[in-house]
Amino acid sequence: MKRLALIVMLALGSCQTSTERIATSANEVEGLARSSGRRFERIHTETYKPEPSLPTIRGESEAGIVEQEQIMGLVDAITYHLTGTTNNVPWWATLLTYALIFGSIVGAFALCWWLGIGRLVRGWLGIITPRERAQAQLAAEMIDAGDESVRERVWRWREEDKIFDAAFRRAAPIRKASGRKRSKKGSSNAGK
């Protein structure tokens, strides 16, 4: 009950900011703690005397109990006033945090791409770059103008690279690409 009364008195009786209240309460706690320490020393000294004075021990211990209650009330007040404070983060720390996050994200993407995971994901998503589209268009034109060996090379390329295969299908949806399948099944060109 004494703690609550002390908190209310501190909250209503002072027109200070939260940080000023915390500083004031911390100073009061320090003063009360030093006073309690001296009381404990007096009690300790009194108990070692041949005939200790019980009234002195009682008085010091009762006053110590009151001081400890006051200390607890001030600690509660400090805890209450902490909610009214904010952390002041320097502008450069926030900027540095965002830069590090951005750098980490870019680094993670670069590492994934370097390890080949990006190409794998691109294949799953069916993302075709303009360069691959141009290569597929060129391969389709080479098939139209070329001979059977060009067709074989394009087929091998399509079998090895699924992204190129998807680009080739978009660039040349219906082609004479079935010649490779016929040669596998036993046409006269299978041995060449």
N, C-alpha and C positions, 0 to 999 in steps of 0.2 A: 504494500500500500504506500509505503514511504517512497518507493521507487517511482510509482505512478505520479505521486504528488510532485516529486522532484522533476520528472519529465515535463509535466504540465507547466510548472513554474518556469522551467528553462525555455519551453516553447513559447509561452505567452509573455514572459517578462522581458525578453530581449528582442531588439529589432536589429538582428545581425543576419548576415548571409550564412548559409549552411557551413561554409568553410571556416568562417570566423567563429561560429558556435562550436565547431569541432575543435578548433585550436584552443578556445577558452576552456572547454570541458577537459581537454587533454592536460592543460596546465593545472586545473583544479585536481584532476586525478593524481598528477605527479605530487602536488602538495600534500594531499591526503595520504598517499602511499608513504611519503617520507615521515609524516607524523605517526602513522601506524607502525612504521619500522622502529621509531624511537620508543613508542609504547611497548612494543615487544621486547626491546632491549631492557627497559626498566623492569618489566615483569620477569625477564630472565635473570637479571641481576638480583632482584628481590628474592627469588626462589633459592638462590645460593647463600643467602645470609643465614646465620645460625638461628635467628628468630625472624622469619619473614613476616612482613606486615600484610595481613590479609586484606584490610581495607584499601591499601595501595594497589594490590594485585587486582581486587575487584573493580576499583575505579578505573584503572588503566584498561582492563579487559572489556568493561562496559563501553568505555569511550572508543576502544578499538572496534567493537562490534558496530557502533554507530558510524564510525568512519568507513568501515567496510561496506555498510549499506549505502552510504553516500557514493562510494566509489562505484558500486554496482549500478546505482542510478545514473551516474555520469556516463558509464560505459553504455548503458541502454540509450541514453540521449545521443551519444556519438553514433551509435548504430542507426538510430532514427534519422539523424541529420545527414548521414552518408547517402541516403536516397535522394537528397536534394543537390548532390554534387554531380558534376560531369567530368569525364576525362578529357583533357585538352590534348588532342593528337596534333603534332605539327603537320603543316600542309605537305611537306616533302615526304613524310612517312606514309601518308595515304597514297600519294603519287607513286612512291616506290613500291608499295603493296600491289597496286594495280599493274604497274609495269612488270613486276615479278610474276604475277598471275598470267598476264598476257604472254610473257616470254615462256612460261612453262607450258602453256597451251600450244604455242607455235612449236616449241621444242618437241612436245609429244607427237604432234602431227608430222614433223620432219622425221623423227625417229621411226614412226610407223611407216612412213613412205619409204625411207631408206631400207627398212627391213623387208619391204615388199608387201606389207599388210595393206597398204593403201591401194595397191594394184588389185589385190584380192577383193577388197571391199568394193572398188570400182567395178569389178567384174560381176559381183553379186547385185549391185544396184543398176548395172547396165549403163554406166556413164561412159560416154564416148567423147574423146577430145576432138577438136577440129583437126589436129594433126593425124589422128588415127582415121578420121573420116576421109581426109585427103589421100592417105595411103590406100585405103580401101577402094576409093574411086580410081586411083591410078592402077591398082591391081586388076580391077574390073575392066579397065580399058586395055591393059596388057593381055588379058585373056581373050578379049575380042580381036586384038591384032596379032596375038602370038600363036605359038604352036602348042603341042601337047606337053612339052617340058615346062613351059610357063604355067600351064594349068596345074601340073603336078606340084610345082613349087608353091603356088598359091594355096593349093589344098593342104600341103604340109604346114604352111604358115597358119592356116585357119585351124588345123587340128592342134597345133602347139599353143596358139594364143586365142583364148576364148573372147577376149575383148575385140581383137581384130576380126574374128569371125562374126561377131554381132555387128560391127561396123560394115563389114563386107555385105552382110545380108541387107542392111539398110541402103547401102550404095548400089547394090546390084541384086534386087530381090529375086528376079527370075533370070537366071543365066544358064548357059550350057555347062553347068557345074556337075552335072551327073555323069560326065565322062569318066571321072575318077572312080566312081562306084562301079561302073560297068567294067573298067579295066581290072578291078580287084576280083570280080566274079569270074574272070576267066576269058576275057576277050583276047584278041591277038596282041594287044599292046601291053599285056601284063608282064611280060618278060623284059621289056625295054627299060 
